[in-house]
């Protein structure tokens, strides 16, 4: 089919009429589907139900070192859990702290601690005239909400196929001591699914920030979330690279089991240098006497070792991989060659990033919602919910069934075509009017 951008006004009107007729059918039989958040499906949650059986009232709840998991103590996590999840995080167990179920909570605490008490003896951020933060875009909306909540000035950094625009990152952090951090999702990034290249990771490790309390918030949420056995992205381990570069304290590395076991009762992980961990532990001793060690023990006895986790994640992949393939096939079938959208095809993670023609994303999401499919709000992947080009839309296919993903994507692509045709026709008529006015002068 001819590209929409190459159609005449008459051709666009004809195409728009046909699309509007097709869209009207949904007003009689609207869908009721939600693709707004990257949630595991019920089938994925079922994979972890065996965790409920590994411990019982008759189980031995003591660790190998004799620690009774029912009682207080062991602030940084039980040894077995640190050993297991150090393999997931690719770090030494001594560089790891295990928390409760939410890594986002841990990130919030790191920001709050820095804001109220500073980082390793530096001036608390609340006493500074301003705090700035770098945000890789499109990115994770919940990250941006944290720094917005604390009133930080957020600065957009474009996401490239290789990761953030490192020329921009290096220049900004080198020249401005008010820039205190950057949000990163380095592997199967939210929402693009891109992973940082080796060069990008090495450049991060060799940053020369003007602020000694600058930290990279390295949210490796999708570190083991591959879709394929062979086509997997690989990421250089950032803590080791920072140590090699002489910047051991530059990064906080986060992850969790939220999309591995149960999002509501998983465990969160933080890896960092010994200096950073000592600083964090000072606050933790005031904040808690320890996290849920019984849950940590449950995870260890369910998985046993890293091989158990790898096999478990293969089962996840078997469930969600067909959904990603449906997304790509429908996009290709319905929009391929039309010149009105582009999208990513990730090897892992939870999202596909779609870019429409400029100025169309909000209208597409609204049209889909009116016909019964709820998408992530347009603009959500940018700080303050403001996408400068109004073009990025995050597609989250994991929760719906295969049939629902297919139906949702059919509607979504219809909305993309409908809004694009409307936009191009409006632009053509505006241009004609402007040319006519110029001729009249």
N, C-alpha and C positions, 0 to 999 in steps of 0.2 A: 504493500500500500504506500501511497505517496506520503512524504513527510508533511506533517501539519504545517510546519514553518514554510513550506514551499507551495501550499495551496492558495488559490485565488479566493477572493471574498465569496464568490458564488459557491465554490467548492466547500469552503468552511461552513457556509449557511446550510448547505445540504447535509453535511456531516453532522452539524449541530442538531438539526431537526431529527435525524435518525437516533442520535444519542439521547435526546430528550424523551423521545418515545420509549426507548428501552428503559430509561431511568424511571419513567412514570409507573412502570410495572411494580416497582418496589413500594409505591404508595399504597397499593392494594394488598400486597403481601410483604410487609417489611421484615427484615431479618432481626435477630436479637443476639448479636455476637459481640464479644469484647476482646479486642487485641491491644489494649492500652498498656498493660504491664507485662514484664517478663517473668511470669509465674510458671513454676513447674506444673505439669498437668497431674490430675489424680493418678494416672498410670505411673508417672514418675515417682510420686510419693509412695505408691504401693511397693516400689522396689526396696524401700527401707523399713518395711513393716517388721521384718525379722529383728530389728533393733529392740522391739518391744519385748522380745522373748529371751534375749541374752542375759537379762538380769531378772531375778525373782526374789521373793521374800526369803528364799533359802540360799541365795547366791552369796558367795564370798565377795564382799565389797572392799577388800583390802588390795592395795597396790603391791607390786613385787617387792617394794622396799618396806612394806608393812603399814603404809599410810592407810588409815580408815577413811574411805571416801565419804562416809556419812557425816563426818565431823568437820570442824573448822580447819582452816590453814591451807598451806601450799598455794601461796598467792599467785604464782606464775603458771600453774598447771601441773598435773601429775606427770611423773617421768615417762610413763608409757605413752601418754598422749603427745607429749613434746617430741618423743622419738618418732612416733608415727607421722605427725604433721610437719615435722622438720623435713621429712622426705618430700612432702607435697610442696613446701615452701622453698625447698632447695637450700636450706641453711643449716647451721649447727644448732642442735637443740638448745644450747646455752644462749642463743640469740633470739629466742622465741618466748612470747607470752601468750597464754591461752585465756580467752575471755568467755563471756556469755554468748548468746545466740546471734548477735548483730555486729558485723564489722563496721557498719555505718555509725553505730553507737560509739565504737572505739575511735573512729575518725572525728566525730563530734567532740569527744572528750579531749583528744589531742589538740584540737583548735581551742576549746574552752580553757584548757590548762595553759596554753601559750598566751591566750588573751589575758587571763587573770594573774598568772605568775611568771610568764616568760619562758624561754627555752634555755635550759642549762645556764641559768644566771643572767640571761639578757633582760633588757627592759620589757616588762609586761606590755603586750600590744595595746591594752586598754589605755596606756599612758602616752601612746604615740598620737600625733595629730591625724594620722591616717594609716590604714593598712591596705595594701594592694595584693591581689591574688591573680595568678594566671589560670585561665580556664581553656582547655583544649576543646575546640568546637568543630562539629557537633559533639556533645558529650553527655554526661550522666546528670539528669536534672536534680537528683537528690544531693549530689555533691554541691551543685550550685546553690541549692537552698540553704545549706549550712553556712557558706560564706556570705550569702545575702543576709541571713539572720543576724550575723555578727556585724553587719554594716560595712564589710570590706568592699573596696572598689574592685570590681572584677574586669579583667582585661582578656579579650578574646584572642586566642592563638589558633590559627587554622590547622586542622588535621589533614595531613598528607597521606598518601599510600604507605609511606615509610614511618609515619608517626607525626608528632607535632613539628611545626616549622621551627627547627632548631636554630636557624640564623636569628629568628625573632626572639626565641627564648633566651639565647646566650646574650644578646644585646640588652634586652630588658633587665635581666637579673644582674648583669654586670654594672649597669648604669644607675639603678634605682634601689636604694637600701630599704625603701618602704615596701618593696615586693617581698613577701614573706613565704610564699609557697606556690605550688602548682598542683592541680588535680590531674592525675594520670590513670588511665585504664590501659595498661600496656599490651595486654594480650587479648585478642578477639574483642577489641574495644567496643564499648557501649556508646553509640549505636552502630558504628560503621563495620565492626567485625575485623578491622585492620589490626595487625600486630606491629610493634615497633621493630625496625630493622636493627641489626647489630651496631651499625654506625650511630643510630639514634641513641641507643642505650649507652654506648661509650661516651657520647657527647654529654648526656645527662650526668654521667659519673664524673665528668671533668668540668662541670660548670664552675664558674668563679663568681658566685653571688656577692654583691656589695654588702648584703645583710648576713652576718655570721649566724643568725637564727633562721635563715631560709631553710625550708625542708621540702623535699619532693614527697608528695602523698601518692605512693605507688600502690594503687588499688588493683592487685592482681586477682580480681574476682573470678576470672574465667581460666585460670592457669591450667586446669585439667579438664576443661569442658570442650573436648574435641568432638567434631562430627564424624570424622573418618579415622580409620586406623593408620592409613599411610599418608594422606595429605594433611599433615599437622603442622601448625606454625610452631616455631621454636624461639625462645626468648633467652637472651643472655641474662644471667642472674645478677641483679643490680647491686646487691650488697657487696658481693665479691668484687665486682667491677669498681665500685666506689672505693673499696679498701685498696685496690691496686692503684687507683688514681690519687691516693692520698687524701681522699674525702670520705672517711668511714662514717661520719655522722650526718651525711647529707640527706638520708632517705629514711622514711617510715614505710614499711612494706606490709600491706594488709591482705587478708583473704578470709574466707569463711566456708562453712559447709552448708550454707543456706540453700544452694541448688544442688547439693550432693546428697544430703539426707532430708531433714525436715526444716524448712525455712523458719518455722516457729520455735524450733528447739534444737538448733544446730550449735556449733561453736565457732567463735571468731578468733582470728589469729593476727598477731602483730610481730614482725621481725624487725630488728634494728641493731645498731651497734651497742656495745656495752655501755658507753657513755649515755646514749639516748635511753637505754633501758633503766639505768640507775635513776635518771631524771624522772621517768614515768613511774617507776616503783615508789618514789617519794609520795606522789599523789595517791597512788593506789592503796597505800597503807592507811590513808585517811578515808578512802572511799569505800573500801570493802575488806572483809576478812578472807575472801576467797570466792571464786566462782563455782559453778555447779560441777563438782568433781565426779558425781555419780554419772552425769551425762557424758563426761569425758571418758570414763571407764566403759560406758555403754558403747561409745564409738570405737574404742580400741578393741573390745571383744567381738564386735560385729565385723570389723574390717580385718583385724589381726595384723596386717602389714600393708605396705604400699601396693603390693600386688592385688590385694583384696579391693583396694580403692580403684585401681586401674580397671579391673574387671567390672566393678560396679558402674563406673562411668561409661563403659562400653554399652551397658544396658540402657543407660540414659540416651546415649547417642542413637541407638537403634529405634528409640521411640520418637525422638525429635528430628532426626535427619530427614525422614520423608516429608515433614512439614516444611523444612527449609527448601527442599527440592521442589515442592509444590509452589511455594512463593516464587522461586526463580523461574519455573516453567511457565506459570501464568503471566508473570511480568514480561517474559520474553515473547510468549505467544500473543499477548494483547497489545504490548507497547513497543516491542522490538522494531527498530527502524522508523518509528514515527517522529523521533526527535523531540519528544516532550517529557522525557524523564530518563534518569540513570539510577542505578542501584548497585549495591555491593553484593558479593557472593562469598561470604565468609566460610572459613574452614572450621569454625567453632563459635562458642559464645551463645548468645540468646536473641540477637537482633539482626535485622537487615536495615540498612539506611537507604532511604529513597530521596532523590532530589528531583523536584518538579521544575517546570519553568518558573522563573522568578515571579513572585507575587501571587502564587497559586496555592500554596500549601494550606493556608487557613480555609480557603474555600473548598478544597478537596476534602479535608477532614470534616468540615461541616456537612457537606453533601453526603458523605459516608454515614455520618451520625444520623441524619434525617432518614436514611434508608435502613437504619438498624445495625450499623457496625461502628463500634466505638474504637477509635485509634488513640494513640498518645497525642495529646494536644500539640498542634503546630506551634513551634517556638520553644517547646519544652527542652529541646536539646541545646539551648543557648541560655546564658545568664540572663536573669530577669524575664525569661520567657520571650525574648525578643530576637527573632531570627532576622538579621538585616536584609536578607534577600527573600524572606518568606517562601522558602523552597524545601526545607528539610522535613521529612516525616519518618518517624521511627516505626518499623513494623516488628511486632512481637508475636511470633507464630506458635510459641511453645504450648500455651494453655489449651487452645481449642482443639477439637478433634480434627482428623484429616479432612473429613467432609466439611466441617465448619471453616477450616483454613481455605479450602478451595472456594467455597461460597463467598467468603469474605474478600478474597483476592479478586474474584470476578467482579464484585461490586466496586472494590477499590480502584481497579484499573478502568472501569467504566467512568468513575468519578474523575479520575485523572484526565481521561480523554474529553469528558464533558467540560470541565473547567478550563482545560487548555484551549479547546476550540472557542469557548466564550472569550477568553483572554485575547487570543490572537485576532479574533474578529473585531473586538473592541479597539485593539491597537491599530488595526488596519483602517477602521472608520475614523479614528482620531487623527491618524496621519493624513487621511484624505481631506478631513475638515481643515487641518492646519495648512495643507498645500493649497486648498481652495482660498483660504483667507489670505495666504501669501500672494497668490495670483491676483486677488482682488485689489491688493495694495498697489 
